[in-house]
Amino acid sequence: MAALTFELIAKDPGSQARLGSLTTTHGKIETPIFMPVGTQATVKAMTPEELVEVGSQIILANTYHLYLRPGHDLVARLGGLHRFMHWDRPILTDSGGFQVFSLGELRKISEEGVQFRSHIDGSKHFISPEVSVAIQEALGSDIAMCFDECPPYPAEYDYVKKSLELTTRWARRCKEAHRRPDQALFGIVQGGMHPELRRESARQIIDIGFDGYALGGLSVGEEREIMYDMMQACSDILPESSPRYIMGIGAPEDLIEGINAGFDMFDCVMPTRNARNGALFTSTGRINIKSAIFAEDEGPIDPACDCYVCRNYSRAYLRHLYRSQEILASRLNTWHNLHFYLNLMGEVRRAIAEGRFAQFRKEFYARRAMAEPVFSKG
Amino acid sequence: MAALTFELIAKDPGSQARLGSLTTTHGKIETPIFMPVGTQATVKAMTPEELVEVGSQIILANTYHLYLRPGHDLVARLGGLHRFMHWDRPILTDSGGFQVFSLGELRKISEEGVQFRSHIDGSKHFISPEVSVAIQEALGSDIAMCFDECPPYPAEYDYVKKSLELTTRWARRCKEAHRRPDQALFGIVQGGMHPELRRESARQIIDIGFDGYALGGLSVGEEREIMYDMMQACSDILPESSPRYIMGIGAPEDLIEGINAGFDMFDCVMPTRNARNGALFTSTGRINIKSAIFAEDEGPIDPACDCYVCRNYSRAYLRHLYRSQEILASRLNTWHNLHFYLNLMGEVRRAIAEGRFAQFRKEFYARRAMAEPVFSKG
């Protein structure tokens, strides 16, 4: 049996949005889906049971962090990541590529791989495509990602072209190194902010052949419109029969645009990190719970929300917890934000199933009094 | 109807331990009981539902902290502390006395009350017995405490004697100021580490007459044996028909000794604060989850424990969370420690109900390989 199967259930008539079902070793995922980020084998401030309650079907864990601490071998000896962190649903691991490139001065890239120093203790390490695959196999995620180079932004055409070719050679090495029959492997499309290089990268990665395809290197400082252009540039090249994932984005509107362009999977620290900073998502836009206007506000974060937090706590209490630097502030804010993201994905899936995603997207922007992005296609 | 009724259900034949039932405006409490501390209208890292799951029947909130932030008037306007923090079981508020005396240089005591500066912003404030009662009435706790003076340790006999007399005068003013018919008021016995002054204070406070009686000013740096002597010194003076509370203690063995001396209620930050520092309670003693010996330990915190944490997480994972400074570390550690304390209270109540508390106490020390304190009485 394949480590992963993808079934395309419906296509929206007015957009490129798709409804799908992804079957992994640890169960099924309905797409489009958002994956909460559990960097260090925990989605910050949440228990696995709470993740299920807010609608999480799959989470992401970071190879770079878990390699450094507690170490992938230790996780493997303790029965793998699922057992280690008490989560029995699907897990996707990134490859560590984005994290090591984010280390800046601390890393050095060669054809062979990347040498870097730990952000924890400065110790020296080396990750190659083969090492990244070995770490992900030891962690035992359901979906592993190829080790890629993520070019900086802005970057010249020639640099990006050479970089995407390195990513292609590394992708080939990842595929060759990959052994676990119960783990899927996704390829990553790079190409910076040059649409023709994105398309070139996509063709090269598709040529190698993977269980799914991702866009990497987005949301690295570019304008939102450029990001949306890159999604559109790749969407008609990626095979319709494979799951399509945009890594590391984003705001709710970015997810809507990714879905509109035919993508199925998303991850981002935004809902969890923003929560810890008091920034909360609502159906009409963002609020910051720190604000004095909420000091005596008896209402919930979002009157349109039916999550545990909105059912039981006032904005006034949440503001008090935040100002008092209480752990419960991080917990309740994270709970609400993740519920918001996952509930949005549920609404999107219903809209696609009913063939009204284009209308849903219009209403999404109207509720927020935001201008709707316009594209020549889609 | 009285704001509080206390029913003495059973007395242990081999000790002074008692089994009781306390009825408050927000429901019944079985005693002996431990009250988790919710300083800022939240028991750190826990939701109210989780507090119930670990067996909490009543929690404590701090008058001093809530007076400063968010302010008792705000809490009152929002419907009182129970509604504000989404907790519908009993709440006991301390009087703020211990907190303002802990401010050291920042406060000045007079017959009228205490002038002090806020630890948050340095602003000037004044709390008198009347102000303390008014704050606690605004918060709407089920049990309010008298505003008392807590002498430092060590302190001379003459200083302590004058101090306990001030506490008595303040207790009288608290009783006169107290209005809420749905709120009980407890008196506080002081007297430092002088048994005869403890007894003198107890007689004076009992003379005024309160719904319950507490020992204040313990666990302020004295030897454990001195603390136990103070409990013993008061236990035969306090009326048998009233609930008896020892404030701010303590370690599990301190609770056992308090119960052995005939006390019914306890509160302490130890289980919650220790949890956040990685110190965990088990049936055979304390462990610190930071220790390298737990790096690959697949076992639970305590094999004898059936709490959510022990059922689902390994010591290895908890150590990883702690080292990674994850919020889930504080959550799971707090959950386990509070379960440990409240489960211990449940075991104690069963032992008293079955007339075998003295034996239970022996076994408690034997499991920990600890020497059992010996007293002339009890």
HADDOCK unambig.tbl for C-alpha pairs under 7 A between the chains (distance, minus, plus):
assign (segid A and resid 44 and name CA) (segid B and resid 326 and name CA) 6.63 0.50 0.50
assign (segid A and resid 44 and name CA) (segid B and resid 327 and name CA) 6.27 0.50 0.50
assign (segid A and resid 44 and name CA) (segid B and resid 328 and name CA) 6.78 0.50 0.50
assign (segid A and resid 45 and name CA) (segid B and resid 327 and name CA) 5.04 0.50 0.50
assign (segid A and resid 45 and name CA) (segid B and resid 328 and name CA) 5.28 0.50 0.50
assign (segid A and resid 46 and name CA) (segid B and resid 328 and name CA) 6.67 0.50 0.50
assign (segid A and resid 70 and name CA) (segid B and resid 320 and name CA) 6.19 0.50 0.50
assign (segid A and resid 74 and name CA) (segid B and resid 296 and name CA) 7.00 0.50 0.50
assign (segid A and resid 78 and name CA) (segid B and resid 298 and name CA) 6.90 0.50 0.50
assign (segid A and resid 84 and name CA) (segid B and resid 317 and name CA) 6.21 0.50 0.50
assign (segid A and resid 85 and name CA) (segid B and resid 317 and name CA) 6.85 0.50 0.50
assign (segid A and resid 86 and name CA) (segid B and resid 312 and name CA) 6.45 0.50 0.50
assign (segid A and resid 86 and name CA) (segid B and resid 313 and name CA) 6.77 0.50 0.50
assign (segid A and resid 298 and name CA) (segid B and resid 78 and name CA) 6.92 0.50 0.50
assign (segid A and resid 312 and name CA) (segid B and resid 86 and name CA) 6.46 0.50 0.50
assign (segid A and resid 313 and name CA) (segid B and resid 86 and name CA) 6.78 0.50 0.50
assign (segid A and resid 317 and name CA) (segid B and resid 84 and name CA) 6.21 0.50 0.50
assign (segid A and resid 317 and name CA) (segid B and resid 85 and name CA) 6.85 0.50 0.50
assign (segid A and resid 320 and name CA) (segid B and resid 70 and name CA) 6.20 0.50 0.50
assign (segid A and resid 326 and name CA) (segid B and resid 44 and name CA) 6.63 0.50 0.50
assign (segid A and resid 327 and name CA) (segid B and resid 44 and name CA) 6.26 0.50 0.50
assign (segid A and resid 327 and name CA) (segid B and resid 45 and name CA) 5.04 0.50 0.50
assign (segid A and resid 328 and name CA) (segid B and resid 44 and name CA) 6.79 0.50 0.50
assign (segid A and resid 328 and name CA) (segid B and resid 45 and name CA) 5.28 0.50 0.50
assign (segid A and resid 328 and name CA) (segid B and resid 46 and name CA) 6.68 0.50 0.50
